């Protein structure tokens, strides 16, 4: 499965459960840890967990499991799928950590440039 196909499944599953402000960050030229971050907001800890669970279920249908998960009941759940990292956050955590600005302002890594 391509990263784009996986990305579409993640976004559609999050959207199905009414995740708010779903944003995809293309970080391929900035770091080697992943190709994309998907960041979205849930309205409560339960909503955050439900969104992450739905994404996990959808990808499991394609025999894709997260390499690592972190953050149950903390207001921020992270699922690492290798080329894509899903961040489902409560609004408070999302505003505080502001991953979008952090990664948008990060300079391209010259070692990753072709």
N, C-alpha and C positions, 0 to 999 in steps of 0.2 A: 504494500500500500504506500502510495506517495505521501509526502508531508502535506500536500494540498488536500488530498482526500481525507486524511486524518484531521486536518484543520477544519474542514467542512463538517465532519461528524461532531467534533467538539463544539463548534459554534452552534450547530442546529440543536444539539442536546441541551446546551445551556439555555438557548432561546426558548425551547419547549417548556422549561421550568421557570420561565419569566426572569432569567438573570437580567440584571440591568447594566447598561453601559458596557456591552461586550466590545472589547478592543483587542485587535491583533497587533502585536509589535514584532516587526521583522528585525531580528538581531543578528542575522547571518554575518554581516560585515563588522560586527562589534565584539563578538565573543564566540568561542567554540563550544560553549556549554549547551547550546540549543540553536535551532533555526528561528523559532518563533516562541513568543510568550503570548498566551491568551489570558487577558485580565478581565474579570467581570465581577459584579457586585450582587450579593444576596442581602435580603432585608433583615435576616436574623441568623443566629448560629445554625438553627435547624435548616433554614433555606440554603445557606452556604453548603452544608453537608449534603443536602438533597441534590443540589446542582452537581456537585462533585461526584456523587453516587450515580446520577443519571449518565454523566459523561463516561464514567467507568463502565457502566452496564453496556452502553452503546459500543464502546471500543472492544469490550470483551466478546461481543457478537462477532467481531472480526479477528478474534484471538489475539487481541492487543491488551496487554496489562501494563500498568505503570511500573516503572523501574523502582520508583520510590514515591511514597506519600507522606505527608506531614501535616499536622495542625488540626486534628479533630477538636472541635469545641473551643477554638481559640479566636474565632472570627476570621480566620484565614486558613484555607485548605490549599495545599499545593500537591499536584500530581505531575510527576516527571515521566513523560513518555519518550524520552530520548531526544528526538528532534523538536518536540513541542512540550512546553511546560505550561500547565494550567494553573492559574492563580484565581481562586474564588474567594472574595473578601467581603467583609462588612464594610459599609461606607466609611466608618471611622478609620479602620486600618488602611483602606485604599487611599484616603486623603493624607494620612500621616506618612505612609511610605512612598506614595506618589511614584510608582514604578514607571508610569508612562513618561513623565518628565525626565526621570533618571536615565532611561534607556534612549529616549529621543535625543537627549543632549550628549550622550556618550559619543566620543569620537570613534570613527572606524579604526579597527586594528589593522595596521599595515601588514602584519604577518598573515592575515586572512584574505588579503586582496590577491586576485589572480594576476 
